[in-house]
């Protein structure tokens, strides 16, 4: 699996000459959200007359220079870090996406994925709209501009949301007014905080922490929040939102120190390890994580099982993407470049290896082979999520159904492929208990094959079909 995207919006009150300008604060916030996307970064600031943007391919410190950010004048802006789940990896798809029209401008930063993007795009093209990129964010921008020509911003966004099928958490600038929108299911996280002389909206609370701010609350599913004249306006555009929060935010994507929909991710992952220990106990010498996403769950597993926690793998945290190298030997070199064994901790030991998920199985096999080569007596794989049996259409790049190993192999079959002495997945019930939210408030599509929204060729959760009618 790969990360999705991160969005941020900042609005400052009072004098523009504040010691930390809005653009620089967004830079720091995006740095805190870098784990959510490493392909491209962008910041748009509105100076009261027009939007000004810096964006490009690469990590946050590669795209932005301090002097350039200082020159981005204005008290309000939106920012974005991207991993492409829709649209190609190229400069044209970098966000924020900006559309100018006769009444002003719109800038949008989007985390999520639209299921009906192609249909909406074709309809807009037939009406004369011109597209320069291939991402679904541009579709949202054109829809919004179309509705703004007929309605005020609140009703315009309401009409846009009625046309969208999929996941979207948005930071929007309509001229120099900051707005935040979360889809009626709340698939992707979005929260609001206060900062010195202003407000911030961000994908995760760690961005607010980085700015020395205070988390106020999450944006509610189906809610539009407008930051205007130093106040927060809330517009609940759907009366009875139907939550379907992405479970993999808790399992893998979000930083452990983030609070998402009232749950500290660190505590959720600790609980995952504790419940995994109860569901799949095994006698061993040590509990060890696959870093970084397996660390917190491994701590929980070790504590519950009363088996020592010890690291067997060390991650190189200063590496970006590696080239796809030909030949088995070179592929193994690429894996070791990212992660290396601590041989002295491994030799002669029976190891419980904790990881967050198994997708294709190839990485798990290579890691276990490395640990065996370092002298492990046994390797017992314990996975902090249930088997992934179906693809995600809502903003996570996690492979097609044909590539998902658990979609066409039994647990024993996966165990053999990854070369583990035993394999145990967390149950769906265990995952739901770990998160601490009602099962009906979670999206489990990739784990069950039944989705909260209508996706052509896929099953839909029966419990959702009744509630969907309430939005129409």
N, C-alpha and C positions, 0 to 999 in steps of 0.2 A: 504494500500500500504506500501511497504517497500523500503528502500533505495537500490541503485544499488551498484556501486563500484567507487573508486577514484584511479587515477594513478598520479604519479609524476616522473619526471626525473631531475637530477641535473648534470651539468658538470662545473668543476672549471678550471680556467686557472692558469698557473704559478706554484708556489711552492706548494707542497702537504702539507706543514706544516702550512697552513692557520689556523688562530685561530678557525674557525668553519669548521670542516671537512664536506665533502659532505654527509656522512651518517647521521650526526647530523642535517644537514639542511633538509634532506628528512624526518627525524623524526618529525621535527617541521611542515613541510608541510603536512605530513599525519595526524598529530594532527588536523590541520585546516580542513582537509577533512573527519574527523571521522564520520560526519553525513551521509556520503555516504555509509558507511559499517561498521558494528560492529562485524562481525563474526571472521575475521582473519586479520592479518597485516603482511607485509613482506618488506624487503629491500635487494637489491643486489647491491654490489659495486665491480667494477673491478679494480684490482690493477696494471694493465698493463700486468699481466701474466695469471690470472685466475679470475673468478667471485667468490665472497664470499657472503654468504647469511645468514640472520637471519629472520626467519618467524615462525609464530605460531598462534594458535587459541586465540582469545581475542582482546581486545582493544589495541590501540597503546601503552599506558603506561604499560600495562600488559605484552606485548610481548618483548619490548626493555628495556634494562638497559643501563645506560650512559656508563659504562666502556666497555660493549660489543660493543656499537656503535663506541667508540673511536678506538677500535681494528679493525674495518672495514676500512682498509686502501684503499685509492684510490680517484681519483679526479672525478669519474663519476659513476653514479648509477641510478637505477630505484626503485620505491617503489609502494606499493599497499595496499589499505584497501578494504575488500571484504564483500559484501552481496551476497549470492549465488542465481543467477537467472538461472544458468546452472551448473549442477554438485552438488554432495552432499556437506553438510557442514562437511568437515573433513580435516585433516592436509594435505593429499596428494593434495588437490585442492587449498591450499594456494598459493598465488602468491607473487613475480614474479615467473614465470615458467621458468625453465632452461633446455636447451638441449645442450649437448656437442656432437660435431661431429669432423671428422678428421681434419677439417680446423680451428676449434676454438669452440666458444660457442655462444649461443643465450639466452638472458633473456628477458621475455616479461611480462608486466603488462597491463591488458586489462579491459576496461569498455565497456560493451555491451553484445550482445547475437547473435549468429549465427543461422539462420533459418535452414541452411543445414549442421549443424555440424555432424549429424549422418551419412549422406551419405559420407561426406569427410572422416570421421573416418574409415568407413568400407573400403573405397578404399585404404587408407593408410595402414590399417592392412593387406589387401590382398597383398600389396607390401612388407610386412615384417616389418613395423614400429611397435614398441612395446609401449603401453601406460600404464602409472602407475596411472593415475587419470581419472576423468570423466568429467572434464570441457572442454568447447570448446576452451579455451586458449591453451591447450596442442595441439589441432588440428592445430591451427595457427602456433605454434612453429615448429611442424613437417613439415608442408607445407613449412615454410620459410627455414628450413634446407635443405629440398629436392631441393628447387630452388637455394639456395646458392651454391650448388654443381655444378650448371650449369651456373649461371649468377653472375654478380656483384650485390652488395646490392640493387641498385636502380631498376634494371630490375627484380631481384628476388622478391622484394616487389610488383612491378607492376604485376607480374605473380600470386602472392598469392592473391592480391586484386581482380583479375579477377575471382577467384574461390570462393570468399566469398560472401554469401548472408545474409545480416543482418547488425547489428550495431557494430562498433568497433572504439574506440579511444585507441591508443596503445602508450606506452612508451617502446622502445626497446633498448637493448644493443646488438649490434653485436660486439663481443669481447669488446674493450673499446671505441666504438663509440656510442654515444647517438643519437637515432632517434625518431621521433614522427610521427604518422600516424593517419589520420582521414578518415573514410569511405566516399564514394562519395556523400552520402546524408547528412553527418554531423549530424547524429542522436544525438550523445553524445558530450558534450562540451569538448574542449581541447584548451589550450591557452599557449602562450610563454611569458616569461618575462626575464628581466635582474636582476641579483643579484650581490652582491659584488664579483668581480673576476669570473664571470661566467654567465650561463644561467639556467633557470628552465622551464620545461614544466609541466603543471598540469591540472587536470580536471576543476578546478575553479580558478578564479583570487585571491580568498582569500588566497590560499596557497602562491602565490607570495607576497601578502601584508604581510603575517606573516613573511616572510624572508626579509622584508624591501626592497623588490624589486620594479621593475616598469613593469607594464603590457605593452607589445609591441603590441600584436595582437592575434587574434584567429588563430589556425591552420585551413586552409580552407578545406572545403569538398573535398576529393580526393587528398589531398596534403601530400607529404612526406617531412619532415624537418629533415635535418642532421646537427648536431652540431659538427664541426670539425675545429681544429686549431684556436680556438677563433672566428670562423665565423659561420654564419647561411647559409646553402644551402637550397634552396627551389626547389622542383620538383613537378610540378602539373601533377599527373599521369593520370588524366582524364581532358580532355580539357574543357568540359562543365559540371561541377558538377551540380547536381540536388538536391538542399537543401530540407531537411525534418527534421528540428530541432524538438526535442521532446518538446511538449508544457508543459509537467509536470515538466520539469526542472524549468520553470518559475512559475508554480502554486505551486509546493511543494518541489521538491528535492533539488535544489540549495540553498545555503545560501543567505539571502536577500542582503548581501553586496557584492555578486559576480556580475561581469559583464560578460554576456554570449552573444556572437555574437553581441557585441556592445550595449546591453541593460542591464541597471542596474536592477537586479531582484527586488529590493525594490520598485522602481518606477513602475514596471509592476504590482506588487501586490497591490500597492496603487490604481492604475488605475482600476484594477479588482474590488476593493471595490466601487470605484466611479461609474463605469458603472453598477454594480450590484444594487446599490442604485437607479439608474434611471430605470433599468428594472423591479425591484421588490421593490417598495417603500411600507412602512407600518408604521403606527403610533405606537410608542413605547416609553418607558421611557429611554432605554439605548441600545447601541450597544456594544456587548461583543464578544471577540474571543474565539475559541477553541485553546489554546496555543499548540505549538508555531506558527504553520504554518498559522493560521488564523489571527494573530495579525496585520500584515501590511495591509491586505485587510479590516479588521475591522476599522482601522484608516481612510482609504479612504472612506468607507461607512459612517462613522460617520460625517466626514467633509462635504461630499456631501449632506447628508440628514439633517444636522444641528441637529443631535441627540447626546446626550452626549455619549462619549466613557467611559466605565467602565468595569473593570474585574469582572467576576463572577466565574472564575475557576483559580486555581493556580496549576501549573505543578511541580511535583517533578523531578528536572533535574538531580538527582543523582541516578536514578534507571536504571538498565539495563533491561534485560528480566525477566518477572515473570514466575513462573511455571504455567502450565495449571492446574488449581485447580478444583476439582470436586464440583458440587453443585452450585446452583445459588448464595447463600449467599457468598461463597468463591470467585466466579467470580467477584461479586460486590466489594469485598474487594480488589481484584487485580486491578480493575479499580480505586478505591479510593487511592490505593497506588501510582498510577501514576498521579492522578489528584483529587483535592478536591475543593469543593464549598466554596465561600466566602458568607456565608449565609446572613450577614447584607446588602450586596449589592444587594441581590436577592429578599428578602421578599417583596411581594406585587407589584413587578415590572413586566411590560411587556418588554420582552427581545428579541432583534434581535441577534441571535447567528450565528456568521460567522465561517464557516469551509472551508477548501480547497477542500474537495471532500467527496462523499459518495460512498463507495465501496460495502460492504455487507449490511450495515445498522445497524449492531449489536452494534458497538461502538457508533454511533450517538444516537441510542435508549437509551443506558445506560447513556450517558452524559445528554441527555434531561431529563431522569427520575430523575437523581441526582438533576438537577436544579429545577424541579418541586417539588421534596421532600424538597428542601431548601426554598420553599415558593413562587416560581415565579407564577405570575398571568397568563402570556402567554409566550410561547416560539415560536418565528418565526425563522425558519432555513433558512439561506441564504448561498448558496454554491458558492465558487469562481471558479468553473469549470462547464462545461456542464455535463449532465448525462453520466456516463461511461457505455457503452452498449456492449463493446467487449473487449476481453483480449489483453494484450500486448505480442508480440512475440520478442520484440527488446530490452529487458533488464530491464523491470520493473516487479516486482512480485506483480501483482494486482488481482489475483484470476481468476478462470475459468469463462466462460460465464454463466454457471449454477449458480454460486455463486454471480454474479453481480446483485444487486437488480434492477437496472434501465434497465437491459436487458429484464426483463419479467414483470415489473410493470410500470404503468403510474406514473406521478408525484404525483397525488392524492394518488395512492397506496403506494408509498414510504413515502409520508407525514404521512399516517396512521400507517405504520410500525414503523417509528421512533418517533411517538407520538408528532409531531409538530403541532402547531395551523395553521401554513402555511409553505409552502416550495417554495423556488425560486432558480433555478439554473441559473448561468450565461449562456448566449447564446454562441454558437460557434462564431458568429459574434462579440459579445462583448469581447470574449477571444482574438480573432485575433486582434481586435482594441487595446486591452490592451497591448499586446506584442509589437505591432508596426512593425511587419514583414508582408510581403505578405502571404496570406493564402497558396499559392502554395509552400511556403518555410517552411511549418510546417508539422509535422507528426500528424495527427488527427485520426489515426487508431482506438484507443480505444473509440473515441467519435462518429465515423461514421461507423465503421465496414469495411472501405475500406483502404487498406494499400499501402504504397509507393513501397513495394517490393513484389515479388511473394511468397505467403504463401499458401501451399496446403490446399484446402478447404475454403479459404477466398477470398473475393473480392479484386481487385487491383484498385487503382485510375487510371482512364482512362488517366489523364494528365501525369501520370508517364510512362505508357506503351510506349509512343512514345520516351521519353527521355532515357529510359533504353537502347534502341537499340544503342544510341550514345556511350555507354560504352563498347559495345561488339566488 
